[in-house]
Amino acid sequence: MMSDDTTTNPVLRRLPLIAIVIVAILGAYVLRDYLTFDALRQNREALLAFRDANYLLCVLGFIAAYAAIVAFSLPGATIATLTGGFLFGSVPTGFPVLPGAIYNVAGATIGAILLFLAARWGLGQTLARRMDASDGVVKRIKDGIDDEGNQWSMLFLIRLVPAVPFFVANLVPALVGVPLYRFAVTTFIGIMPGAVVYTSVGAGLGEVFAKGETPDLGIIFQPAILLPILGLCLLAALPLILKVVRGKKGL
């Protein structure tokens, strides 16, 4: 069976990516004053009132908005995460950040999947074929990622490492032929630690607003938080490390 890459007009295949680029450019200009901490501060009472009156609609609307921010690479993903904590992280469940963290992870994962699919449909298959036909370093990189064990480890690793931009972690797997289900699973699980941290910050915004302060977004780099995340990174990288060590020993 022929792939969509050969049966679909190249321009049609790239329409989703073109739309994402256009919306991203427009959004960076139009929304730069709306998806900000100050905008959240100014509209906090209205948002809380809407949540209290329309909880389910607010949840669905929030997840959809977060997914759109990620899918179209709009500015404000961090503010969206804080908003999820502010609106839903303080709901009493026994686990204060749990509702907001779940909604944040759901919105981010859906948006990441949409961007992944747009990139893979528009460019991924063509690029994968070219990498298969190439020689040297490029081919070895793709072969390494194509290995199932390596692939799971690499996908978790790029999600857990704070230095890897979310946008990059969404696009690269699409361009090297990663299966959708692996991308979805590693995204959903891999972004949880960071989402919980920023959701907890958002859940405490009431006190921050009352004091007229701004939240500490560098909290994720504090040793008490960063070290456990780095530990998870090491755990994700362990299969890769063992494979390299065994290869050197000829095992």
Buried (B, 14 or more C-beta within 10 A) or exposed (E): EEEEBEEEEEEEBBEBBEEBEEBBEEBBEEBEEBBBBEBBBEEBEEBBEBBEEEEEEBBEEBBEBBBBBBBBBBBBBBBBBBBBBBBBBBBEEEEBBBBBBBBBBBBBBBBBBBBBBBBBBBBBBBBBBEBEEEEEEEEEEBEBBBBEEBBBBBBBBBBBBBEEEBBEBBBBBBBBBBEEEBBBBBBBBBBBBBBBBBBBBBBBBEEBBEEEEEBEBEBBEEEEBBEEBBEBBEEBBEBBEEBEEEEEEEE
